[in-house]
Amino acid sequence: MNSLEHIQNVFFIGIGGIGMSAIARYFVSINKNVAGYDKTETTLTNTLTQLGINICFSDSVEAIPKNILNKENTLIVYTPAVPKQHQQLVYFQENNYTVVKRAKVLGLITKNSFTLAVAGTHGKTTTSTILAHLLYASGEKVTAFIGGISENYQSNYISSGNDVVVVEADEFDRSFLQLHPNIAAITSTDADHLDIYGGHEALLDSFNSFAALNTNELFVTKNLPIKGLSIDIKDGADYSAKNIRIDNGAYIFDLQTPKTSIKDLKVSLPGHHNLRNAITAFAMAMTYGAEVPKLKEALSTFKGIQRRFSYQIKNNSIVYIDDYAHHPTEIKALHQAIREMHPNKKVLAIFQPHLYSRTKDFAIDFGKNLALFDELLLLDIYPARELPIEGINSKWLLSLTPMKQKQLTNKQELITKIQASNADVVVTIGAGDIGAQVLKIKEALLLHA
């Protein structure tokens, strides 16, 4: 399949996923008939239903909408997270429908568009969301597919035209090798997804292959083993932050580029990692050709991303932050940001590990970085697409966490244990279904304050 031109109907298996739902919105915007399946009803599926998308929550063949059964002009899109025995997926494959992974569709969309792609084991969602906002708010005609919900637009799909596409380039299942980037960035290459890659070297090889796809400038965080224009918050990089200061929870800094210095940029995302993400996005937007004064103003209005250092409560008695961190490096960066913005405060971390394989591969680093917090409540591992691995559980992970105030918990006991803490700052951490607990925790903390 080399073109989307003849497609009239699109059916998404796993339509409620953050990446899939953005593409579903795109097809609605170009007047295609869109439908899909997902396992459970969520805020995202409800939003898609409001757009007129027909979503079924049973994987039976009988639940497939009748118009989708016309295979001549129908495209079936699925993600690698969908089980191979999924009844609808098996039906479409056995009956010779055009069935492709999500990455293939993104590849076709970017093939004939000027594309800005952001890759990295951490930072790609934040960087691509900042980049999309910079271009949109600067008046560029941009379409963006991002892996988080932008607070500015309350969406993971942003569109004002088709001159340029912004896309989050996902390394999972080597998906990003389907893309056609014109300007790209790589924010990090830490070991991850070793269930797919087997080892860190294979992951690095994949990032180098992604870099080779790029046709113009490539931006990389300094000290990564990939050649490109370097980004850092210190001297010695092609793009770096100077004169950094904190004003009312926001960074104010000067951006030094190879050609000029841009004074007094403002970004309201805590953490050195987010400062690097903002610099990367700004450099990409400048390189694309957006006007610097407009970009400067746009950066100051960026509100953030849901579940990325997302303040739920921020008052004199209690601070509650929710974050998507699910890798040891991300947890360490989150800790740095909390300590910088809330110095000398007692911090309670509530962590839900994501995937048995990731917990197994990085257990020592998880333990070390979770121990940076003052107190820990550890939930069971969220399995996502995986079956359990013998001996790999939260009790084992807790034993590898060198701190005094730590305990296992479950969702039924969680609120009671949070209320028993005397922490000044509470942070929920993880990429599983811990996000569904956020509102309950927020209400309990406000009631208890």
C-alpha positions as CSV (number, residue, x, y, z in Angstrom):
1,M,0.0,0.0,0.0
2,N,1.6,3.3,-1.1
3,S,-1.2,5.8,-1.0
4,L,-4.3,6.7,1.0
5,E,-6.2,8.3,-1.9
6,H,-8.7,5.6,-2.6
7,I,-9.6,5.0,1.1
8,Q,-13.1,5.9,2.2
9,N,-13.5,3.9,5.4
10,V,-10.9,3.5,8.2
11,F,-11.3,1.1,11.1
12,F,-8.9,1.4,14.1
13,I,-8.3,-1.6,16.3
14,G,-7.3,0.1,19.6
15,I,-8.8,3.5,18.6
16,G,-8.6,4.8,22.2
17,G,-4.8,4.7,22.3
18,I,-3.2,8.1,22.4
19,G,-1.4,7.7,19.1
20,M,-4.3,5.9,17.3
21,S,-6.9,8.5,18.4
22,A,-4.8,11.4,16.9
23,I,-4.8,9.6,13.5
24,A,-8.5,8.9,13.8
25,R,-9.1,12.6,14.2
26,Y,-7.0,13.3,11.1
27,F,-9.2,11.0,9.0
28,V,-12.3,12.6,10.3
29,S,-10.9,16.0,9.3
30,I,-10.4,14.9,5.7
31,N,-14.0,13.5,5.6
32,K,-13.3,9.8,5.8
33,N,-15.7,7.5,7.5
34,V,-14.0,6.4,10.7
35,A,-14.9,3.7,13.2
36,G,-13.0,1.5,15.6
37,Y,-12.7,-0.9,18.5
38,D,-11.3,-0.5,22.0
39,K,-11.3,-2.6,25.1
40,T,-12.9,-0.1,27.4
41,E,-14.7,3.2,27.3
42,T,-12.5,6.2,28.3
43,T,-12.4,9.9,28.2
44,L,-10.6,9.6,24.8
45,T,-13.1,7.2,23.3
46,N,-16.0,9.5,24.5
47,T,-14.3,12.4,22.8
48,L,-14.0,10.4,19.6
49,T,-17.7,9.4,19.8
50,Q,-18.7,13.0,20.0
51,L,-16.9,13.5,16.7
52,G,-19.3,11.0,15.2
53,I,-16.9,8.0,15.3
54,N,-18.7,4.6,15.7
55,I,-16.8,2.7,18.5
56,C,-17.5,-0.9,19.5
57,F,-16.2,-2.4,22.8
58,S,-16.6,-6.0,21.8
59,D,-14.0,-7.7,19.5
60,S,-16.6,-9.9,17.9
61,V,-16.9,-9.8,14.1
62,E,-20.6,-9.1,14.5
63,A,-19.8,-5.7,16.1
64,I,-18.0,-4.4,13.0
65,P,-20.1,-1.7,11.3
66,K,-21.6,-2.8,8.1
67,N,-19.9,-0.2,5.8
68,I,-16.5,-1.4,7.1
69,L,-17.2,-4.8,5.5
70,N,-16.6,-3.3,2.0
71,K,-12.9,-4.2,1.7
72,E,-12.3,-2.4,-1.6
73,N,-12.0,1.1,-0.1
74,T,-11.4,0.2,3.6
75,L,-8.2,0.5,5.6
76,I,-7.7,-1.4,8.9
77,V,-5.2,0.1,11.3
78,Y,-3.9,-1.6,14.4
79,T,-1.1,-1.2,17.0
80,P,1.5,-3.8,18.1
81,A,-0.2,-3.8,21.5
82,V,-3.3,-5.6,20.0
83,P,-3.2,-9.4,20.7
84,K,-2.6,-11.4,17.6
85,Q,-5.7,-13.5,18.3
86,H,-8.0,-10.5,18.4
87,Q,-11.1,-11.7,16.6
88,Q,-11.6,-8.7,14.4
89,L,-7.9,-8.5,13.5
90,V,-7.9,-12.2,12.6
91,Y,-11.1,-11.7,10.5
92,F,-9.7,-8.8,8.5
93,Q,-6.3,-10.6,7.9
94,E,-7.9,-13.8,6.8
95,N,-10.3,-12.0,4.5
96,N,-7.6,-10.0,2.7
97,Y,-8.4,-6.5,3.9
98,T,-5.7,-3.9,3.7
99,V,-4.4,-4.2,7.3
100,V,-1.5,-2.0,8.4
101,K,0.1,-0.9,11.6
102,R,-0.3,2.6,12.9
103,A,3.3,3.4,12.0
104,K,2.7,2.6,8.3
105,V,-0.2,5.1,8.2
106,L,1.9,7.9,9.8
107,G,4.6,7.0,7.2
108,L,2.1,7.5,4.3
109,I,0.9,10.8,5.8
110,T,4.5,12.1,6.2
111,K,5.7,10.8,2.8
112,N,4.2,13.8,0.9
113,S,4.4,16.4,3.6
114,F,7.3,18.5,5.0
115,T,7.7,16.7,8.3
116,L,9.3,17.6,11.7
117,A,9.8,14.4,13.7
118,V,10.8,14.1,17.4
119,A,12.3,10.8,18.6
120,G,13.7,9.7,22.0
121,T,13.1,7.2,24.8
122,H,12.1,10.2,26.9
123,G,11.1,13.7,26.0
124,K,9.5,13.1,22.6
125,T,5.9,13.8,23.7
126,T,6.8,17.1,25.5
127,T,9.1,18.3,22.7
128,S,6.7,17.5,19.9
129,T,3.8,19.1,21.8
130,I,5.8,22.3,22.4
131,L,6.9,22.3,18.8
132,A,3.3,21.9,17.5
133,H,2.2,24.8,19.8
134,L,5.1,27.0,18.6
135,L,4.2,26.6,15.0
136,Y,0.4,26.8,15.5
137,A,0.6,29.9,17.7
138,S,3.1,31.5,15.2
139,G,0.5,31.3,12.4
140,E,2.1,28.4,10.5
141,K,-0.2,25.9,8.8
142,V,0.6,22.8,10.8
143,T,-0.9,19.4,11.5
144,A,0.4,17.6,14.6
145,F,0.1,14.0,15.8
146,I,1.3,13.9,19.5
147,G,1.4,11.3,22.2
148,G,-0.2,13.4,25.0
149,I,-3.1,15.8,25.6
150,S,-2.0,19.4,25.1
151,E,-3.3,21.7,27.8
152,N,-3.5,24.5,25.3
153,Y,-5.8,22.6,22.9
154,Q,-7.2,19.8,25.1
155,S,-6.3,17.4,22.2
156,N,-3.5,15.1,20.9
157,Y,-4.3,16.3,17.4
158,I,-3.6,19.9,16.4
159,S,-4.4,21.3,12.9
160,S,-4.4,24.6,11.2
161,G,-3.3,23.4,7.7
162,N,-1.0,21.0,5.9
163,D,2.1,23.0,5.1
164,V,4.0,21.1,7.8
165,V,3.5,18.0,9.8
166,V,4.7,17.5,13.4
167,V,4.9,13.9,14.5
168,E,6.1,12.0,17.6
169,A,8.5,9.3,16.3
170,D,8.0,6.2,18.4
171,E,10.9,3.8,18.7
172,F,8.7,1.0,20.0
173,D,8.5,-1.9,17.5
174,R,10.9,0.3,15.3
175,S,7.8,2.3,14.2
176,F,9.7,5.5,13.5
177,L,11.6,3.8,10.6
178,Q,8.4,4.2,8.6
179,L,8.6,8.0,8.7
180,H,9.9,10.5,6.2
181,P,11.4,13.4,8.3
182,N,12.8,16.6,6.9
183,I,13.9,18.1,10.2
184,A,14.3,15.7,13.2
185,A,15.4,15.6,16.8
186,I,16.5,12.8,19.1
187,T,16.1,13.7,22.8
188,S,17.5,10.6,24.4
189,T,18.6,7.0,23.7
190,D,18.5,5.4,27.1
191,A,17.9,1.6,27.1
192,D,14.2,0.8,26.9
193,H,11.9,-1.6,25.2
194,L,14.5,-4.4,25.6
195,D,11.6,-6.9,25.1
196,I,11.6,-5.7,21.5
197,Y,15.3,-4.9,20.9
198,G,17.1,-7.5,23.1
199,G,19.9,-5.1,24.0
200,H,20.9,-1.4,24.1
201,E,23.1,-1.7,21.0
202,A,20.2,-2.8,18.9
203,L,18.2,0.2,20.2
204,L,21.0,2.6,19.3
205,D,21.3,1.0,15.8
206,S,17.6,1.8,15.3
207,F,18.0,5.4,16.4
208,N,20.9,5.8,13.9
209,S,18.7,4.3,11.2
210,F,16.1,6.9,12.1
211,A,18.7,9.7,11.9
212,A,19.8,8.5,8.4
213,L,16.2,9.0,7.2
214,N,16.4,12.7,7.9
215,T,16.9,15.0,4.9
216,N,17.8,18.3,6.6
217,E,18.9,19.3,10.1
218,L,19.1,16.8,12.9
219,F,19.1,18.0,16.5
220,V,20.4,15.8,19.3
221,T,20.8,16.2,23.1
222,K,24.5,16.7,23.8
223,N,26.6,13.6,24.5
224,L,24.3,11.2,22.7
225,P,26.2,8.8,20.4
226,I,24.6,10.3,17.3
227,K,25.9,13.2,15.2
228,G,23.8,16.3,14.8
229,L,23.4,19.9,16.1
230,S,23.7,19.6,19.9
231,I,21.2,20.8,22.5
232,D,22.1,21.4,26.2
233,I,21.4,23.8,29.1
234,K,25.2,24.3,29.5
235,D,27.9,25.8,27.4
236,G,29.6,23.8,24.7
237,A,26.4,22.9,22.7
238,D,25.2,24.4,19.4
239,Y,22.0,25.5,21.1
240,S,22.3,26.2,24.9
241,A,20.5,28.1,27.7
242,K,22.3,31.0,29.3
243,N,21.4,33.2,32.3
244,I,18.8,30.7,33.6
245,R,16.6,32.0,36.5
246,I,13.3,30.9,38.0
247,D,10.4,33.4,38.3
248,N,7.1,32.2,39.8
249,G,7.6,28.6,38.8
250,A,8.8,29.3,35.3
251,Y,12.3,29.3,33.7
252,I,13.5,32.6,32.1
253,F,16.6,32.1,30.0
254,D,18.6,33.4,27.0
255,L,19.0,31.0,24.1
256,Q,22.4,30.9,22.5
257,T,22.3,29.6,18.9
258,P,25.2,29.2,16.4
259,K,24.3,32.6,14.9
260,T,22.6,34.7,17.6
261,S,21.4,35.1,21.2
262,I,17.7,35.4,21.9
263,K,17.0,37.1,25.2
264,D,14.4,36.4,28.0
265,L,12.6,33.3,26.7
266,K,10.1,31.9,29.1
267,V,8.9,28.3,29.6
268,S,6.5,27.2,32.4
269,L,7.6,23.6,32.6
270,P,9.8,22.6,35.6
271,G,12.9,20.5,35.3
272,H,16.2,20.7,33.4
273,H,15.0,18.0,31.0
274,N,12.0,20.2,30.0
275,L,14.3,23.1,29.5
276,R,16.2,21.0,27.0
277,N,12.9,19.9,25.4
278,A,11.9,23.5,25.0
279,I,15.2,24.5,23.4
280,T,15.0,21.6,21.0
281,A,11.4,22.5,19.9
282,F,12.4,26.2,19.5
283,A,15.5,25.3,17.4
284,M,13.4,23.0,15.1
285,A,10.7,25.8,14.6
286,M,13.4,28.4,13.9
287,T,15.0,26.0,11.4
288,Y,11.7,25.4,9.7
289,G,11.5,29.2,9.2
290,A,9.0,30.5,11.8
291,E,9.6,34.1,12.9
292,V,11.6,34.4,16.2
293,P,9.4,37.1,17.8
294,K,6.3,35.0,17.2
295,L,8.0,31.9,18.5
296,K,9.2,33.7,21.7
297,E,5.6,34.8,22.4
298,A,4.3,31.4,21.7
299,L,6.7,29.7,24.0
300,S,5.6,31.9,26.9
301,T,2.0,30.8,26.4
302,F,2.6,27.0,26.4
303,K,0.5,25.5,29.2
304,G,1.9,22.0,29.3
305,I,0.7,18.5,28.7
306,Q,-1.7,16.3,30.8
307,R,0.2,13.9,33.0
308,R,3.6,15.6,32.4
309,F,4.5,17.4,35.7
310,S,0.8,18.3,35.9
311,Y,-0.1,20.3,39.0
312,Q,-3.4,19.1,40.4
313,I,-3.1,21.1,43.6
314,K,-0.7,23.9,44.4
315,N,-1.4,25.9,47.5
316,N,0.3,26.7,50.8
317,S,-0.8,23.6,52.6
318,I,-0.3,20.8,49.9
319,V,1.1,20.4,46.4
320,Y,-0.1,17.4,44.3
321,I,1.6,16.6,41.0
322,D,0.8,13.9,38.5
323,D,3.4,12.6,36.0
324,Y,3.6,9.9,33.3
325,A,7.3,8.9,34.2
326,H,7.7,5.2,33.7
327,H,11.5,4.8,33.2
328,P,14.2,5.3,35.9
329,T,15.8,8.2,34.0
330,E,12.4,10.0,33.9
331,I,11.8,9.4,37.6
332,K,15.2,10.9,38.3
333,A,14.4,14.0,36.2
334,L,11.0,14.3,37.8
335,H,12.7,14.3,41.3
336,Q,15.1,17.0,40.2
337,A,12.3,19.2,39.0
338,I,10.3,18.7,42.2
339,R,13.3,19.5,44.5
340,E,14.1,22.6,42.4
341,M,10.5,24.0,42.5
342,H,9.7,22.9,46.0
343,P,13.0,22.9,48.0
344,N,13.1,21.6,51.6
345,K,9.7,19.9,51.3
346,K,8.8,16.3,52.3
347,V,7.8,14.4,49.1
348,L,5.6,11.3,48.9
349,A,5.9,9.4,45.7
350,I,3.2,6.9,44.6
351,F,4.5,4.7,41.8
352,Q,2.8,2.2,39.6
353,P,5.5,0.2,37.6
354,H,4.6,-0.3,33.9
355,L,5.4,-3.7,32.3
356,Y,7.0,-6.8,33.9
357,S,9.9,-6.7,31.4
358,R,10.8,-3.0,32.1
359,T,10.6,-3.6,35.8
360,K,12.9,-6.6,35.5
361,D,15.4,-4.9,33.1
362,F,15.8,-1.7,35.2
363,A,14.9,-2.8,38.8
364,I,18.1,-1.6,40.4
365,D,17.8,1.9,38.8
366,F,14.1,2.0,39.7
367,G,15.0,1.3,43.3
368,K,17.8,3.8,43.4
369,N,15.8,6.7,41.9
370,L,12.6,6.0,43.8
371,A,14.7,6.1,47.0
372,L,15.5,9.8,46.2
373,F,12.0,10.7,47.5
374,D,11.2,10.9,51.2
375,E,8.4,8.4,51.2
376,L,7.1,5.7,48.8
377,L,3.8,4.0,48.2
378,L,4.3,1.2,45.6
379,L,1.4,-0.2,43.6
380,D,1.3,-3.5,41.7
381,I,2.9,-3.7,38.3
382,Y,0.6,-2.6,35.4
383,P,0.9,-5.5,32.8
384,A,-0.3,-3.6,29.7
385,R,0.4,-6.1,26.9
386,E,2.4,-8.5,28.9
387,L,1.9,-11.8,30.9
388,P,3.5,-12.0,34.4
389,I,7.2,-13.0,34.7
390,E,7.9,-15.3,37.7
391,G,9.4,-13.5,40.6
392,I,9.0,-10.0,39.1
393,N,6.6,-8.1,41.3
394,S,6.3,-5.0,43.3
395,K,7.3,-6.7,46.6
396,W,10.6,-7.7,44.9
397,L,11.1,-4.1,43.6
398,L,10.4,-2.7,47.0
399,S,13.2,-4.9,48.5
400,L,15.6,-3.2,46.0
401,T,14.6,0.3,47.0
402,P,17.0,1.5,49.7
403,M,14.8,3.8,51.8
404,K,13.1,3.7,55.2
405,Q,9.6,5.0,54.6
406,K,8.3,2.6,51.9
407,Q,5.4,0.3,51.7
408,L,3.3,-1.7,49.2
409,T,-0.3,-0.6,48.6
410,N,-3.3,-1.3,46.4
411,K,-5.9,1.0,44.9
412,Q,-8.4,0.2,47.7
413,E,-6.0,1.3,50.4
414,L,-4.4,4.1,48.5
415,I,-6.4,7.1,49.7
416,T,-6.2,6.0,53.4
417,K,-2.4,5.7,53.1
418,I,-1.9,9.0,51.4
419,Q,-4.0,10.7,54.1
420,A,-1.8,9.1,56.7
421,S,1.3,10.8,55.3
422,N,2.5,14.2,56.5
423,A,4.2,15.0,53.2
424,D,4.1,18.5,51.8
425,V,4.2,17.3,48.2
426,V,2.4,14.3,46.8
427,V,3.3,12.9,43.3
428,T,1.7,10.1,41.3
429,I,4.0,8.4,38.9
430,G,3.4,5.9,36.1
431,A,2.1,5.1,32.6
432,G,-0.5,2.5,33.5
433,D,-4.0,3.2,34.8
434,I,-2.8,5.2,37.8
435,G,-4.1,8.3,35.9
436,A,-7.6,7.1,36.7
437,Q,-6.9,7.6,40.4
438,V,-5.9,11.2,40.1
439,L,-9.3,12.8,40.6
440,K,-10.0,10.7,43.7
441,I,-6.6,11.5,45.2
442,K,-7.1,15.2,44.4
443,E,-10.5,15.3,46.1
444,A,-9.2,13.4,49.2
445,L,-6.2,15.7,49.6
446,L,-8.4,18.8,49.3
447,L,-10.8,17.4,51.9
448,H,-8.0,16.4,54.2
449,A,-6.0,19.7,53.9
